[in-house]
Amino acid sequence: MNGIVVVGTGQAGFQLGASLRENGYAGPVTLVGDEPGLPYGRPPLSKAYLLGKTDAAGLALRPDAYFAEHRLTIRAGERAVAIDRAARRLLLASGEALAYDHLVLATGSRNRPLPVPGADLAGVHQLRTLADADALKAALAEARAVAVVGAGFIGLEFAAICAQKGCPVTVIEGLDRPLARSVSPAMAALIETSHVRAGTRFLFGRAVSGLIGPDRVRAVALAEGHEVAADLVLVGIGILPNDDLARAAGLRVENGVAVDAMLATEDAAISAIGDCASVPSPHAGGARVRIESVQNAVDGARCVAARLAGRPAAFTAVPWFWSDQGPLKLQIAGLCQPHDRAVRRGDPESGSVSVFCYRAGRLAGVESLNRPADHMIARRLLQTGRSPTPEQAADPGFDLKALALG
């Protein structure tokens, strides 16, 4: 018995191994990852870790003993280079080949590069791994002025940390508002206001034409001709799925490794989960989506583990996300984009508000700012398919919890 081989030791890969054991799978389980060390959590890297509220040991998903006790073999610092589908073997850069009965691709994603001159200067950073976070933490301790390219989740979380540390920070974004692809205009406006009050400067609708050195970055050049002084630049302009292994093996790739509702590829011996996989989602009307979140990785891993242990079921988990930005706790349930109507619940002035987003008259998702109870109710509503009307959602007297519980 060759057992199950997992490519990836991030949240998805780890959860798959753990869930296989929880489901009673007794065969060999091997996790292959190109980073050194045991699996660790990434979300704290842009939050508590940079603030010094947790250390590397605190990021560990499980202690060393867990992996021995659960017979999970970790091949850390090993890079997978090819899949021999006919022979069911995973080829490693070392020349070794691992035979498998089933292969799970949990390869995650990588940062989208900034395609301008100077992107490789000293002082220009990205944030994806523990090594990235260590380098960024050291640089921030010495920085006098910071520029963030991209007003997405990572960019805003880092901007909030800069503001808390009293370091001047400018966020440069090509679109007209923060989180433009992720949240409603109403929620984006509330988030922008909070960051501005904390001291963050935004430049919207601006394209970066280059980073200026000569050896170490000293400014960001904008296409319009202006410069933004910065001795530390964080680039956060999105991520790309790590689907090269699948593509080279002849598997279908469509904004990630294409899987079916069971998270299986067209090769019955290969599945894919997490950031690298695109799946037809009932929460997007059956359209294929690729969801970049820890919870999606965890839920997908549990789904595949149950199937491999003999309890197959379609992947129907409600997507949900969160982001901590200084005093802001943003939680999103469902897939809000696109939507054709949005209503607010709560008081924007208090900093506690939810935006209920509708698509074709049905609740598509809910964005909650410092309203955790709304978030939990929203997840229940979306899982059960119960949709309050926009008027009910906007009415503070309407009992959404009762509707959610049915």
TORKOL-4160 file (C-alpha; in steps of 0.2 Angstrom, whole numbers, padded with zeros to 4 digits, m for minus):
406
<pt num="1" X="0000" Y="0000" Z="0000"/>
<pt num="2" X="0008" Y="0017" Z="m0006"/>
<pt num="3" X="m0005" Y="0027" Z="0003"/>
<pt num="4" X="m0009" Y="0046" Z="0001"/>
<pt num="5" X="0004" Y="0059" Z="m0004"/>
<pt num="6" X="0000" Y="0077" Z="m0002"/>
<pt num="7" X="0010" Y="0091" Z="m0010"/>
<pt num="8" X="0010" Y="0105" Z="0002"/>
<pt num="9" X="0012" Y="0107" Z="0020"/>
<pt num="10" X="0002" Y="0123" Z="0023"/>
<pt num="11" X="m0015" Y="0124" Z="0031"/>
<pt num="12" X="m0024" Y="0113" Z="0017"/>
<pt num="13" X="m0010" Y="0100" Z="0017"/>
<pt num="14" X="m0009" Y="0099" Z="0036"/>
<pt num="15" X="m0028" Y="0098" Z="0038"/>
<pt num="16" X="m0030" Y="0084" Z="0025"/>
<pt num="17" X="m0017" Y="0073" Z="0035"/>
<pt num="18" X="m0026" Y="0077" Z="0052"/>
<pt num="19" X="m0043" Y="0074" Z="0044"/>
<pt num="20" X="m0038" Y="0057" Z="0036"/>
<pt num="21" X="m0033" Y="0051" Z="0053"/>
<pt num="22" X="m0049" Y="0058" Z="0061"/>
<pt num="23" X="m0059" Y="0048" Z="0048"/>
<pt num="24" X="m0050" Y="0032" Z="0052"/>
<pt num="25" X="m0039" Y="0031" Z="0037"/>
<pt num="26" X="m0025" Y="0019" Z="0043"/>
<pt num="27" X="m0013" Y="0020" Z="0027"/>
<pt num="28" X="0003" Y="0029" Z="0025"/>
<pt num="29" X="0001" Y="0048" Z="0024"/>
<pt num="30" X="0016" Y="0059" Z="0017"/>
<pt num="31" X="0016" Y="0078" Z="0016"/>
<pt num="32" X="0029" Y="0086" Z="0005"/>
<pt num="33" X="0033" Y="0104" Z="0006"/>
<pt num="34" X="0047" Y="0115" Z="0000"/>
<pt num="35" X="0048" Y="0126" Z="0016"/>
<pt num="36" X="0058" Y="0120" Z="0030"/>
<pt num="37" X="0051" Y="0115" Z="0047"/>
<pt num="38" X="0033" Y="0109" Z="0052"/>
<pt num="39" X="0017" Y="0116" Z="0046"/>
<pt num="40" X="0012" Y="0133" Z="0053"/>
<pt num="41" X="m0002" Y="0146" Z="0051"/>
<pt num="42" X="0000" Y="0160" Z="0039"/>
<pt num="43" X="m0014" Y="0172" Z="0045"/>
<pt num="44" X="m0004" Y="0179" Z="0060"/>
<pt num="45" X="0011" Y="0183" Z="0049"/>
<pt num="46" X="0002" Y="0200" Z="0044"/>
<pt num="47" X="m0005" Y="0203" Z="0061"/>
<pt num="48" X="0001" Y="0196" Z="0078"/>
<pt num="49" X="0018" Y="0190" Z="0072"/>
<pt num="50" X="0023" Y="0207" Z="0065"/>
<pt num="51" X="0017" Y="0216" Z="0081"/>
<pt num="52" X="0027" Y="0204" Z="0091"/>
<pt num="53" X="0012" Y="0196" Z="0100"/>
<pt num="54" X="0016" Y="0179" Z="0095"/>
<pt num="55" X="0033" Y="0170" Z="0090"/>
<pt num="56" X="0037" Y="0157" Z="0077"/>
<pt num="57" X="0033" Y="0143" Z="0090"/>
<pt num="58" X="0016" Y="0151" Z="0092"/>
<pt num="59" X="0013" Y="0149" Z="0073"/>
<pt num="60" X="0014" Y="0130" Z="0074"/>
<pt num="61" X="m0002" Y="0121" Z="0069"/>
<pt num="62" X="0003" Y="0106" Z="0080"/>
<pt num="63" X="0018" Y="0102" Z="0091"/>
<pt num="64" X="0032" Y="0089" Z="0084"/>
<pt num="65" X="0024" Y="0075" Z="0094"/>
<pt num="66" X="0008" Y="0076" Z="0085"/>
<pt num="67" X="0015" Y="0071" Z="0069"/>
<pt num="68" X="0023" Y="0055" Z="0076"/>
<pt num="69" X="0008" Y="0051" Z="0086"/>
<pt num="70" X="m0003" Y="0052" Z="0070"/>
<pt num="71" X="0009" Y="0044" Z="0059"/>
<pt num="72" X="0010" Y="0059" Z="0047"/>
<pt num="73" X="0027" Y="0059" Z="0038"/>
<pt num="74" X="0033" Y="0077" Z="0034"/>
<pt num="75" X="0045" Y="0079" Z="0020"/>
<pt num="76" X="0050" Y="0097" Z="0023"/>
<pt num="77" X="0062" Y="0106" Z="0012"/>
<pt num="78" X="0058" Y="0095" Z="m0003"/>
<pt num="79" X="0052" Y="0102" Z="m0019"/>
<pt num="80" X="0040" Y="0092" Z="m0030"/>
<pt num="81" X="0045" Y="0094" Z="m0049"/>
<pt num="82" X="0033" Y="0082" Z="m0059"/>
<pt num="83" X="0019" Y="0070" Z="m0058"/>
<pt num="84" X="0020" Y="0053" Z="m0067"/>
<pt num="85" X="0002" Y="0050" Z="m0068"/>
<pt num="86" X="0004" Y="0033" Z="m0077"/>
<pt num="87" X="0015" Y="0026" Z="m0064"/>
<pt num="88" X="0007" Y="0035" Z="m0050"/>
<pt num="89" X="0023" Y="0043" Z="m0044"/>
<pt num="90" X="0028" Y="0060" Z="m0037"/>
<pt num="91" X="0045" Y="0066" Z="m0043"/>
<pt num="92" X="0056" Y="0076" Z="m0031"/>
<pt num="93" X="0070" Y="0088" Z="m0035"/>
<pt num="94" X="0082" Y="0077" Z="m0026"/>
<pt num="95" X="0078" Y="0063" Z="m0039"/>
<pt num="96" X="0068" Y="0053" Z="m0027"/>
<pt num="97" X="0051" Y="0047" Z="m0033"/>
<pt num="98" X="0036" Y="0044" Z="m0021"/>
<pt num="99" X="0023" Y="0031" Z="m0026"/>
<pt num="100" X="0005" Y="0035" Z="m0022"/>
<pt num="101" X="m0012" Y="0027" Z="m0022"/>
<pt num="102" X="m0020" Y="0045" Z="m0021"/>
<pt num="103" X="m0011" Y="0062" Z="m0024"/>
<pt num="104" X="m0018" Y="0078" Z="m0016"/>
<pt num="105" X="m0012" Y="0094" Z="m0023"/>
<pt num="106" X="m0012" Y="0107" Z="m0009"/>
<pt num="107" X="0001" Y="0118" Z="m0017"/>
<pt num="108" X="m0006" Y="0135" Z="m0012"/>
<pt num="109" X="m0002" Y="0151" Z="m0021"/>
<pt num="110" X="0012" Y="0163" Z="m0024"/>
<pt num="111" X="0013" Y="0182" Z="m0024"/>
<pt num="112" X="0009" Y="0191" Z="m0040"/>
<pt num="113" X="0025" Y="0200" Z="m0045"/>
<pt num="114" X="0026" Y="0219" Z="m0048"/>
<pt num="115" X="0031" Y="0220" Z="m0066"/>
<pt num="116" X="0041" Y="0237" Z="m0065"/>
<pt num="117" X="0059" Y="0242" Z="m0065"/>
<pt num="118" X="0067" Y="0241" Z="m0048"/>
<pt num="119" X="0055" Y="0228" Z="m0041"/>
<pt num="120" X="0071" Y="0218" Z="m0035"/>
<pt num="121" X="0079" Y="0232" Z="m0025"/>
<pt num="122" X="0084" Y="0230" Z="m0007"/>
<pt num="123" X="0070" Y="0236" Z="0004"/>
<pt num="124" X="0056" Y="0229" Z="m0007"/>
<pt num="125" X="0046" Y="0216" Z="0002"/>
<pt num="126" X="0032" Y="0203" Z="m0001"/>
<pt num="127" X="0023" Y="0193" Z="0013"/>
<pt num="128" X="0019" Y="0175" Z="0011"/>
<pt num="129" X="0030" Y="0165" Z="0021"/>
<pt num="130" X="0038" Y="0165" Z="0039"/>
<pt num="131" X="0055" Y="0170" Z="0031"/>
<pt num="132" X="0046" Y="0185" Z="0022"/>
<pt num="133" X="0038" Y="0190" Z="0039"/>
<pt num="134" X="0055" Y="0189" Z="0048"/>
<pt num="135" X="0063" Y="0200" Z="0034"/>
<pt num="136" X="0048" Y="0212" Z="0035"/>
<pt num="137" X="0048" Y="0214" Z="0053"/>
<pt num="138" X="0067" Y="0218" Z="0054"/>
<pt num="139" X="0065" Y="0231" Z="0040"/>
<pt num="140" X="0050" Y="0239" Z="0048"/>
<pt num="141" X="0060" Y="0242" Z="0064"/>
<pt num="142" X="0072" Y="0253" Z="0054"/>
<pt num="143" X="0060" Y="0261" Z="0042"/>
<pt num="144" X="0057" Y="0280" Z="0042"/>
<pt num="145" X="0043" Y="0279" Z="0028"/>
<pt num="146" X="0033" Y="0265" Z="0021"/>
<pt num="147" X="0024" Y="0263" Z="0005"/>
<pt num="148" X="0012" Y="0249" Z="0001"/>
<pt num="149" X="0008" Y="0244" Z="m0017"/>
<pt num="150" X="m0010" Y="0237" Z="m0017"/>
<pt num="151" X="m0025" Y="0240" Z="m0005"/>
<pt num="152" X="m0030" Y="0222" Z="m0003"/>
<pt num="153" X="m0031" Y="0213" Z="0013"/>
<pt num="154" X="m0012" Y="0210" Z="0016"/>
<pt num="155" X="m0008" Y="0228" Z="0011"/>
<pt num="156" X="m0021" Y="0235" Z="0023"/>
<pt num="157" X="m0016" Y="0224" Z="0037"/>
<pt num="158" X="0002" Y="0229" Z="0036"/>
<pt num="159" X="m0003" Y="0248" Z="0034"/>
<pt num="160" X="m0013" Y="0246" Z="0051"/>
<pt num="161" X="0003" Y="0239" Z="0059"/>
<pt num="162" X="0013" Y="0253" Z="0053"/>
<pt num="163" X="0000" Y="0266" Z="0059"/>
<pt num="164" X="0001" Y="0257" Z="0076"/>
<pt num="165" X="0020" Y="0258" Z="0077"/>
<pt num="166" X="0019" Y="0276" Z="0072"/>
<pt num="167" X="0028" Y="0274" Z="0055"/>
<pt num="168" X="0021" Y="0285" Z="0041"/>
<pt num="169" X="0013" Y="0274" Z="0028"/>
<pt num="170" X="0006" Y="0278" Z="0010"/>
<pt num="171" X="m0005" Y="0265" Z="0002"/>
<pt num="172" X="m0005" Y="0266" Z="m0017"/>
<pt num="173" X="m0019" Y="0257" Z="m0027"/>
<pt num="174" X="m0024" Y="0257" Z="m0045"/>
<pt num="175" X="m0042" Y="0256" Z="m0042"/>
<pt num="176" X="m0054" Y="0269" Z="m0034"/>
<pt num="177" X="m0056" Y="0262" Z="m0017"/>
<pt num="178" X="m0048" Y="0249" Z="m0005"/>
<pt num="179" X="m0053" Y="0231" Z="m0007"/>
<pt num="180" X="m0062" Y="0235" Z="m0023"/>
<pt num="181" X="m0063" Y="0217" Z="m0028"/>
<pt num="182" X="m0068" Y="0210" Z="m0011"/>
<pt num="183" X="m0081" Y="0221" Z="m0003"/>
<pt num="184" X="m0095" Y="0233" Z="m0007"/>
<pt num="185" X="m0092" Y="0251" Z="m0010"/>
<pt num="186" X="m0101" Y="0255" Z="0007"/>
<pt num="187" X="m0089" Y="0244" Z="0017"/>
<pt num="188" X="m0074" Y="0250" Z="0007"/>
<pt num="189" X="m0078" Y="0268" Z="0012"/>
<pt num="190" X="m0080" Y="0263" Z="0031"/>
<pt num="191" X="m0063" Y="0254" Z="0030"/>
<pt num="192" X="m0055" Y="0269" Z="0021"/>
<pt num="193" X="m0061" Y="0281" Z="0034"/>
<pt num="194" X="m0054" Y="0271" Z="0049"/>
<pt num="195" X="m0037" Y="0269" Z="0041"/>
<pt num="196" X="m0036" Y="0288" Z="0037"/>
<pt num="197" X="m0041" Y="0292" Z="0055"/>
<pt num="198" X="m0026" Y="0281" Z="0060"/>
<pt num="199" X="m0014" Y="0291" Z="0049"/>
<pt num="200" X="m0013" Y="0281" Z="0033"/>
<pt num="201" X="m0012" Y="0290" Z="0017"/>
<pt num="202" X="m0021" Y="0283" Z="0002"/>
<pt num="203" X="m0017" Y="0287" Z="m0017"/>
<pt num="204" X="m0031" Y="0279" Z="m0027"/>
<pt num="205" X="m0031" Y="0277" Z="m0046"/>
<pt num="206" X="m0012" Y="0278" Z="m0047"/>
<pt num="207" X="m0001" Y="0266" Z="m0057"/>
<pt num="208" X="0016" Y="0262" Z="m0051"/>
<pt num="209" X="0029" Y="0264" Z="m0065"/>
<pt num="210" X="0045" Y="0259" Z="m0055"/>
<pt num="211" X="0054" Y="0258" Z="m0039"/>
<pt num="212" X="0069" Y="0270" Z="m0038"/>
<pt num="213" X="0086" Y="0266" Z="m0030"/>
<pt num="214" X="0100" Y="0264" Z="m0036"/>
<pt num="215" X="0104" Y="0250" Z="m0024"/>
<pt num="216" X="0091" Y="0252" Z="m0010"/>
<pt num="217" X="0073" Y="0258" Z="m0013"/>
<pt num="218" X="0071" Y="0276" Z="m0009"/>
<pt num="219" X="0055" Y="0280" Z="m0018"/>
<pt num="220" X="0040" Y="0274" Z="m0028"/>
<pt num="221" X="0038" Y="0282" Z="m0045"/>
<pt num="222" X="0020" Y="0284" Z="m0051"/>
<pt num="223" X="0015" Y="0284" Z="m0069"/>
<pt num="224" X="0009" Y="0302" Z="m0068"/>
<pt num="225" X="0027" Y="0308" Z="m0064"/>
<pt num="226" X="0026" Y="0310" Z="m0045"/>
<pt num="227" X="0037" Y="0300" Z="m0032"/>
<pt num="228" X="0032" Y="0293" Z="m0015"/>
<pt num="229" X="0047" Y="0293" Z="m0003"/>
<pt num="230" X="0049" Y="0276" Z="0005"/>
<pt num="231" X="0063" Y="0266" Z="0012"/>
<pt num="232" X="0052" Y="0251" Z="0014"/>
<pt num="233" X="0040" Y="0245" Z="0001"/>
<pt num="234" X="0028" Y="0231" Z="0003"/>
<pt num="235" X="0020" Y="0224" Z="m0013"/>
<pt num="236" X="0003" Y="0216" Z="m0011"/>
<pt num="237" X="m0006" Y="0215" Z="m0028"/>
<pt num="238" X="m0014" Y="0198" Z="m0026"/>
<pt num="239" X="m0009" Y="0180" Z="m0028"/>
<pt num="240" X="m0007" Y="0167" Z="m0042"/>
<pt num="241" X="m0012" Y="0148" Z="m0040"/>
<pt num="242" X="0003" Y="0136" Z="m0040"/>
<pt num="243" X="m0004" Y="0125" Z="m0053"/>
<pt num="244" X="0012" Y="0122" Z="m0063"/>
<pt num="245" X="0013" Y="0104" Z="m0058"/>
<pt num="246" X="m0004" Y="0100" Z="m0063"/>
<pt num="247" X="m0002" Y="0109" Z="m0080"/>
<pt num="248" X="0014" Y="0100" Z="m0084"/>
<pt num="249" X="0005" Y="0083" Z="m0079"/>
<pt num="250" X="m0009" Y="0087" Z="m0092"/>
<pt num="251" X="m0022" Y="0090" Z="m0079"/>
<pt num="252" X="m0035" Y="0104" Z="m0083"/>
<pt num="253" X="m0031" Y="0121" Z="m0077"/>
<pt num="254" X="m0044" Y="0135" Z="m0076"/>
<pt num="255" X="m0039" Y="0149" Z="m0064"/>
<pt num="256" X="m0031" Y="0135" Z="m0054"/>
<pt num="257" X="m0032" Y="0116" Z="m0054"/>
<pt num="258" X="m0050" Y="0112" Z="m0061"/>
<pt num="259" X="m0059" Y="0100" Z="m0049"/>
<pt num="260" X="m0077" Y="0094" Z="m0048"/>
<pt num="261" X="m0090" Y="0096" Z="m0034"/>
<pt num="262" X="m0080" Y="0082" Z="m0025"/>
<pt num="263" X="m0064" Y="0092" Z="m0027"/>
<pt num="264" X="m0057" Y="0078" Z="m0038"/>
<pt num="265" X="m0048" Y="0081" Z="m0055"/>
<pt num="266" X="m0052" Y="0071" Z="m0071"/>
<pt num="267" X="m0038" Y="0059" Z="m0065"/>
<pt num="268" X="m0047" Y="0048" Z="m0052"/>
<pt num="269" X="m0031" Y="0047" Z="m0042"/>
<pt num="270" X="m0028" Y="0065" Z="m0040"/>
<pt num="271" X="m0038" Y="0079" Z="m0030"/>
<pt num="272" X="m0034" Y="0097" Z="m0027"/>
<pt num="273" X="m0039" Y="0108" Z="m0012"/>
<pt num="274" X="m0036" Y="0126" Z="m0006"/>
<pt num="275" X="m0029" Y="0141" Z="m0015"/>
<pt num="276" X="m0023" Y="0131" Z="m0030"/>
<pt num="277" X="m0040" Y="0123" Z="m0034"/>
<pt num="278" X="m0055" Y="0130" Z="m0044"/>
<pt num="279" X="m0072" Y="0122" Z="m0040"/>
<pt num="280" X="m0090" Y="0124" Z="m0046"/>
<pt num="281" X="m0098" Y="0133" Z="m0031"/>
<pt num="282" X="m0116" Y="0132" Z="m0026"/>
<pt num="283" X="m0114" Y="0149" Z="m0018"/>
<pt num="284" X="m0109" Y="0156" Z="m0035"/>
<pt num="285" X="m0123" Y="0148" Z="m0045"/>
<pt num="286" X="m0113" Y="0134" Z="m0050"/>
<pt num="287" X="m0099" Y="0145" Z="m0058"/>
<pt num="288" X="m0081" Y="0140" Z="m0055"/>
<pt num="289" X="m0072" Y="0150" Z="m0042"/>
<pt num="290" X="m0055" Y="0149" Z="m0033"/>
<pt num="291" X="m0056" Y="0155" Z="m0015"/>
<pt num="292" X="m0041" Y="0161" Z="m0006"/>
<pt num="293" X="m0044" Y="0158" Z="0012"/>
<pt num="294" X="m0039" Y="0147" Z="0027"/>
<pt num="295" X="m0056" Y="0142" Z="0030"/>
<pt num="296" X="m0059" Y="0136" Z="0012"/>
<pt num="297" X="m0042" Y="0126" Z="0014"/>
<pt num="298" X="m0048" Y="0118" Z="0030"/>
<pt num="299" X="m0066" Y="0114" Z="0023"/>
<pt num="300" X="m0059" Y="0107" Z="0007"/>
<pt num="301" X="m0047" Y="0096" Z="0016"/>
<pt num="302" X="m0060" Y="0089" Z="0027"/>
<pt num="303" X="m0071" Y="0085" Z="0011"/>
<pt num="304" X="m0057" Y="0076" Z="0002"/>
<pt num="305" X="m0052" Y="0066" Z="0018"/>
<pt num="306" X="m0070" Y="0060" Z="0021"/>
<pt num="307" X="m0071" Y="0055" Z="0003"/>
<pt num="308" X="m0054" Y="0045" Z="0003"/>
<pt num="309" X="m0060" Y="0037" Z="0020"/>
<pt num="310" X="m0076" Y="0031" Z="0011"/>
<pt num="311" X="m0088" Y="0044" Z="0015"/>
<pt num="312" X="m0090" Y="0055" Z="m0001"/>
<pt num="313" X="m0100" Y="0071" Z="m0001"/>
<pt num="314" X="m0100" Y="0086" Z="m0012"/>
<pt num="315" X="m0091" Y="0102" Z="m0006"/>
<pt num="316" X="m0104" Y="0114" Z="m0001"/>
<pt num="317" X="m0096" Y="0123" Z="0014"/>
<pt num="318" X="m0101" Y="0142" Z="0015"/>
<pt num="319" X="m0085" Y="0152" Z="0011"/>
<pt num="320" X="m0080" Y="0164" Z="0024"/>
<pt num="321" X="m0066" Y="0176" Z="0027"/>
<pt num="322" X="m0059" Y="0188" Z="0040"/>
<pt num="323" X="m0046" Y="0202" Z="0041"/>
<pt num="324" X="m0039" Y="0211" Z="0057"/>
<pt num="325" X="m0034" Y="0229" Z="0053"/>
<pt num="326" X="m0030" Y="0239" Z="0069"/>
<pt num="327" X="m0047" Y="0241" Z="0078"/>
<pt num="328" X="m0056" Y="0234" Z="0063"/>
<pt num="329" X="m0062" Y="0216" Z="0063"/>
<pt num="330" X="m0069" Y="0212" Z="0046"/>
<pt num="331" X="m0078" Y="0196" Z="0043"/>
<pt num="332" X="m0086" Y="0191" Z="0027"/>
<pt num="333" X="m0098" Y="0176" Z="0024"/>
<pt num="334" X="m0103" Y="0170" Z="0007"/>
<pt num="335" X="m0098" Y="0177" Z="m0010"/>
<pt num="336" X="m0103" Y="0195" Z="m0011"/>
<pt num="337" X="m0096" Y="0199" Z="m0028"/>
<pt num="338" X="m0105" Y="0203" Z="m0039"/>
<pt num="339" X="m0121" Y="0210" Z="m0031"/>
<pt num="340" X="m0135" Y="0221" Z="m0037"/>
<pt num="341" X="m0141" Y="0228" Z="m0020"/>
<pt num="342" X="m0134" Y="0231" Z="m0003"/>
<pt num="343" X="m0142" Y="0237" Z="0013"/>
<pt num="344" X="m0134" Y="0241" Z="0030"/>
<pt num="345" X="m0138" Y="0235" Z="0047"/>
<pt num="346" X="m0130" Y="0244" Z="0062"/>
<pt num="347" X="m0123" Y="0261" Z="0065"/>
<pt num="348" X="m0108" Y="0266" Z="0053"/>
<pt num="349" X="m0103" Y="0280" Z="0065"/>
<pt num="350" X="m0101" Y="0267" Z="0079"/>
<pt num="351" X="m0089" Y="0257" Z="0069"/>
<pt num="352" X="m0101" Y="0242" Z="0070"/>
<pt num="353" X="m0110" Y="0238" Z="0054"/>
<pt num="354" X="m0115" Y="0224" Z="0042"/>
<pt num="355" X="m0118" Y="0226" Z="0024"/>
<pt num="356" X="m0130" Y="0213" Z="0017"/>
<pt num="357" X="m0127" Y="0210" Z="m0002"/>
<pt num="358" X="m0140" Y="0203" Z="m0013"/>
<pt num="359" X="m0139" Y="0195" Z="m0031"/>
<pt num="360" X="m0156" Y="0193" Z="m0040"/>
<pt num="361" X="m0166" Y="0195" Z="m0025"/>
<pt num="362" X="m0157" Y="0182" Z="m0014"/>
<pt num="363" X="m0144" Y="0185" Z="m0001"/>
<pt num="364" X="m0127" Y="0182" Z="m0008"/>
<pt num="365" X="m0116" Y="0187" Z="0007"/>
<pt num="366" X="m0114" Y="0198" Z="0022"/>
<pt num="367" X="m0099" Y="0209" Z="0026"/>
<pt num="368" X="m0098" Y="0213" Z="0045"/>
<pt num="369" X="m0087" Y="0226" Z="0053"/>
<pt num="370" X="m0085" Y="0223" Z="0072"/>
<pt num="371" X="m0102" Y="0213" Z="0072"/>
<pt num="372" X="m0097" Y="0195" Z="0075"/>
<pt num="373" X="m0115" Y="0190" Z="0079"/>
<pt num="374" X="m0121" Y="0196" Z="0062"/>
<pt num="375" X="m0107" Y="0185" Z="0054"/>
<pt num="376" X="m0112" Y="0169" Z="0063"/>
<pt num="377" X="m0130" Y="0172" Z="0058"/>
<pt num="378" X="m0125" Y="0176" Z="0040"/>
<pt num="379" X="m0116" Y="0159" Z="0039"/>
<pt num="380" X="m0131" Y="0150" Z="0046"/>
<pt num="381" X="m0143" Y="0159" Z="0034"/>
<pt num="382" X="m0132" Y="0155" Z="0019"/>
<pt num="383" X="m0129" Y="0137" Z="0023"/>
<pt num="384" X="m0148" Y="0134" Z="0025"/>
<pt num="385" X="m0153" Y="0144" Z="0010"/>
<pt num="386" X="m0164" Y="0156" Z="0021"/>
<pt num="387" X="m0164" Y="0173" Z="0014"/>
<pt num="388" X="m0171" Y="0188" Z="0023"/>
<pt num="389" X="m0178" Y="0202" Z="0012"/>
<pt num="390" X="m0167" Y="0217" Z="0010"/>
<pt num="391" X="m0180" Y="0227" Z="0020"/>
<pt num="392" X="m0179" Y="0214" Z="0034"/>
<pt num="393" X="m0160" Y="0214" Z="0034"/>
<pt num="394" X="m0160" Y="0233" Z="0036"/>
<pt num="395" X="m0173" Y="0233" Z="0050"/>
<pt num="396" X="m0164" Y="0233" Z="0067"/>
<pt num="397" X="m0180" Y="0226" Z="0075"/>
<pt num="398" X="m0181" Y="0211" Z="0064"/>
<pt num="399" X="m0175" Y="0195" Z="0072"/>
<pt num="400" X="m0162" Y="0188" Z="0060"/>
<pt num="401" X="m0156" Y="0174" Z="0072"/>
<pt num="402" X="m0174" Y="0167" Z="0073"/>
<pt num="403" X="m0174" Y="0166" Z="0054"/>
<pt num="404" X="m0157" Y="0158" Z="0053"/>
<pt num="405" X="m0162" Y="0145" Z="0066"/>
<pt num="406" X="m0178" Y="0141" Z="0057"/>
